[in-house]
Amino acid sequence: MQSVVISALIVWVLFFNQLLAKTVVRVGAYQFPPYIELEHGLAKGFTVELIRQLNRMQQDYQFELVLTTPIRRHQDYQQGLFDAIFFEDPYWGWVQRGIEIDHSPAFAKDDEVFIALASNAHSQQWFDDIHDKTIAGILGYHYRITNYETDPELLATKYHMTLVNDHQASIELVLKQRTDTAIVTRSFFHQYLRSNPESSDKIIISDRVDQSYQHQLLINPEHGLAIETLYQWVLQILQQEQLSHKLHHYGLTQLPEVTEH
């Protein structure tokens, strides 16, 4: 019995020392399906899966998820609450604020599109002029149609925008005729229709794109992990059949490797 206890202690000490030897990479994430989805306080999505796979493929770094919000993420990063953020773009407020952060080449593409009730929007021409229509969007998100403004008061008065906390709420506002249109990511809309097929005939999706996401990896330049290394690891992970299938499943496009940036 004593030998079993000693063996267990040795294993525990070795495991603990291994954890101490690893450099922690805290990955900021906010509600942004299908990359991060929060259900009953638990996070799931592509970012969670990437973190899991990053921890499996190497032994030097321990990746950990840190939850933030779209509005708070820049401040949280500057306060040192997290080191990196995935499925992001440096022009989503980082460059504008003069924040020092390294970024990878884009590795995946998604689009933001407009949706409306099919009973109201009888053709694609309906989406040609959005400025006279009420719009649902996400609090803290940057939209091209609003010149990337995020101030809620300005968005409400100048752009007739109602701000909610997630894409599902935006879609429901359209279905309940509380707004004319909503801006949603193509990936989430695909996901929503799979869970709610009865809505597929009720909603029309625009050919018009508000903006295309060029998803990148961002990391603090003072962190020990180089952005080039992180980029290569993520590319390797996305070659896995399971992850590649998920990208295709949600209508995302994986972009070719960039060897220099």
C-alpha positions in Angstrom: 0.0 0.0 0.0 2.8 2.4 0.9 4.5 1.8 -2.5 1.2 2.6 -4.3 0.9 5.9 -2.4 4.6 6.8 -3.1 4.1 6.0 -6.8 1.0 8.2 -6.9 2.9 11.0 -5.2 5.7 10.7 -7.8 3.2 10.9 -10.7 1.5 13.9 -9.1 4.8 15.7 -8.5 6.0 15.0 -12.1 2.7 16.3 -13.5 2.8 19.4 -11.3 6.3 20.2 -12.3 5.4 19.8 -15.9 2.6 22.3 -15.5 5.0 24.7 -13.8 7.4 24.4 -16.7 4.8 25.4 -19.2 4.3 29.1 -20.2 0.7 30.1 -19.9 -1.1 31.7 -22.9 -4.3 33.3 -21.8 -6.7 33.5 -24.8 -9.4 36.1 -24.6 -12.8 35.3 -26.0 -16.3 36.8 -26.2 -19.7 35.7 -27.4 -19.2 35.3 -31.1 -20.7 32.1 -32.5 -19.7 29.7 -33.8 -16.2 30.7 -32.5 -17.4 31.2 -28.9 -20.9 30.3 -27.7 -21.9 30.6 -24.0 -24.5 28.3 -22.6 -25.3 28.4 -18.9 -21.9 30.0 -18.2 -20.0 27.3 -20.2 -18.0 28.2 -23.4 -17.9 26.1 -26.6 -17.0 26.7 -30.2 -14.1 26.8 -32.6 -11.9 28.8 -30.1 -12.4 26.2 -27.4 -11.6 23.4 -29.8 -8.5 25.2 -31.0 -7.3 25.7 -27.4 -7.8 22.0 -26.7 -5.9 21.0 -29.8 -3.0 23.5 -29.1 -2.5 22.0 -25.7 -2.4 18.5 -27.2 0.1 19.1 -29.9 2.9 20.7 -27.9 4.3 20.6 -24.3 5.8 24.1 -23.9 2.7 26.2 -23.6 -0.6 25.9 -21.7 -3.4 27.7 -23.4 -6.3 28.9 -21.2 -9.6 30.5 -22.0 -10.4 33.9 -20.5 -13.9 35.3 -21.1 -14.3 39.0 -22.0 -16.9 41.0 -23.9 -16.8 42.8 -27.3 -16.8 46.2 -25.5 -14.4 45.3 -22.8 -11.9 43.2 -24.7 -9.4 46.0 -25.6 -9.3 47.3 -22.0 -9.0 43.8 -20.6 -6.0 43.1 -22.9 -4.3 46.4 -21.9 -4.8 45.5 -18.3 -3.0 42.2 -18.9 -6.0 39.9 -18.3 -5.2 37.9 -21.5 -2.3 37.5 -23.9 -3.9 36.5 -27.2 -7.2 36.4 -29.1 -8.4 34.2 -32.0 -10.7 34.8 -34.9 -10.1 38.5 -34.6 -8.9 41.4 -36.8 -6.5 44.1 -35.8 -8.8 46.7 -37.3 -11.6 45.9 -35.0 -10.6 48.7 -32.6 -7.0 47.6 -32.0 -5.2 49.7 -34.5 -7.6 52.6 -34.0 -6.6 52.7 -30.3 -2.9 52.4 -31.0 -2.7 49.1 -29.1 0.5 47.1 -29.5 -0.4 43.6 -30.6 1.1 41.2 -33.2 -1.2 39.6 -35.8 -0.9 36.6 -38.1 -1.9 36.4 -41.7 -5.6 35.7 -42.2 -6.4 32.0 -41.9 -10.2 31.8 -42.3 -12.9 33.9 -44.0 -16.5 34.6 -43.0 -19.1 37.2 -44.1 -21.6 39.4 -42.5 -24.8 39.5 -44.4 -28.3 41.1 -44.0 -31.4 39.1 -43.3 -35.1 40.1 -43.5 -38.5 38.5 -43.5 -39.2 37.0 -46.9 -42.7 38.5 -46.7 -41.2 42.0 -46.6 -38.1 41.6 -48.8 -39.5 40.1 -52.1 -36.2 40.4 -53.9 -32.5 41.2 -53.4 -33.2 44.8 -54.5 -34.8 45.3 -51.1 -31.2 45.2 -49.5 -29.8 47.8 -51.9 -30.7 50.7 -49.6 -30.5 49.8 -45.9 -30.3 53.4 -44.6 -34.0 53.9 -44.4 -34.5 50.6 -42.5 -34.2 49.6 -38.9 -31.3 47.3 -38.2 -30.4 44.8 -35.4 -26.8 44.4 -34.5 -24.5 43.2 -31.7 -23.3 45.5 -29.0 -19.6 46.2 -29.4 -19.3 44.9 -32.9 -17.9 46.9 -35.8 -20.0 47.2 -39.0 -18.9 48.7 -42.3 -22.4 50.2 -42.9 -22.0 52.3 -39.7 -18.4 53.3 -40.5 -17.3 50.9 -37.7 -18.8 53.1 -35.0 -19.6 51.3 -31.8 -21.2 54.1 -29.7 -24.7 52.8 -28.9 -26.3 56.2 -28.8 -24.9 57.2 -32.2 -25.9 53.9 -33.7 -29.4 54.3 -32.5 -29.9 57.9 -33.6 -28.0 57.9 -36.9 -28.3 54.4 -38.1 -31.6 53.3 -36.6 -29.8 50.3 -35.0 -31.1 48.2 -32.1 -28.2 46.5 -30.3 -28.5 43.1 -28.7 -26.0 40.6 -27.2 -26.1 37.8 -29.7 -27.0 36.8 -33.2 -29.9 34.7 -32.2 -31.6 37.7 -30.6 -31.0 39.7 -33.8 -32.7 37.0 -35.9 -35.6 36.8 -33.4 -36.2 40.5 -33.7 -36.6 40.1 -37.5 -38.9 37.2 -37.1 -41.0 39.1 -34.6 -41.1 42.1 -36.9 -39.4 44.4 -34.4 -36.8 45.4 -36.8 -36.6 45.4 -40.6 -33.3 43.7 -41.0 -30.3 42.3 -39.0 -26.6 41.8 -39.7 -25.5 38.3 -38.9 -22.5 36.2 -39.8 -23.0 33.7 -42.5 -21.5 31.0 -40.3 -24.0 31.6 -37.5 -27.0 31.9 -39.9 -26.1 28.4 -41.3 -25.9 27.1 -37.8 -29.2 28.7 -36.8 -31.1 27.2 -39.8 -29.9 23.8 -39.0 -31.3 24.1 -35.5 -34.5 25.9 -36.7 -35.3 24.6 -40.2 -38.9 25.9 -39.9 -37.4 29.4 -40.3 -35.7 28.7 -43.6 -38.8 29.7 -45.7 -39.5 32.8 -43.5 -36.1 34.5 -43.9 -34.3 35.8 -46.9 -30.5 36.3 -46.8 -28.9 39.1 -48.8 -26.4 38.6 -51.5 -25.0 41.9 -50.3 -22.2 41.6 -47.8 -21.6 44.2 -45.1 -18.0 43.0 -44.7 -15.9 39.9 -45.0 -14.1 38.8 -42.0 -10.4 38.0 -42.5 -9.9 36.1 -39.3 -6.4 36.4 -37.7 -4.6 35.4 -34.5 -3.5 38.3 -32.3 -0.9 38.0 -29.5 1.0 40.4 -27.2 4.4 41.0 -28.8 6.0 40.8 -25.3 4.8 37.2 -24.8 7.3 34.5 -25.3 5.2 32.7 -28.0 6.0 34.1 -31.5 3.0 34.9 -33.7 4.6 32.9 -36.5 4.8 29.8 -34.4 1.1 30.1 -33.3 0.0 30.7 -36.9 1.8 27.5 -38.0 0.3 25.5 -35.2 -3.2 26.6 -36.0 -2.7 25.8 -39.7 -1.7 22.3 -38.8 -4.7 21.9 -36.6 -7.1 23.1 -39.3 -5.8 20.4 -41.6 -7.3 17.8 -39.2 -10.3 16.2 -40.8 -12.6 17.1 -37.8 -11.7 20.8 -37.8 -11.7 21.0 -41.6 -15.2 19.5 -41.7 -16.4 22.0 -39.1 -15.1 24.9 -41.1 -17.0 23.7 -44.2 -20.1 22.8 -42.2 -20.5 26.4 -41.1 -19.7 27.9 -44.5 -16.3 29.2 -43.6 -13.5 29.3 -46.0 -10.0 28.3 -44.9 -7.4 30.6 -46.5 -4.1 29.4 -48.0 -0.9 29.7 -46.0 1.0 32.9 -46.2 4.7 32.2 -45.8 5.7 35.8 -45.1 3.8 38.7 -43.5 
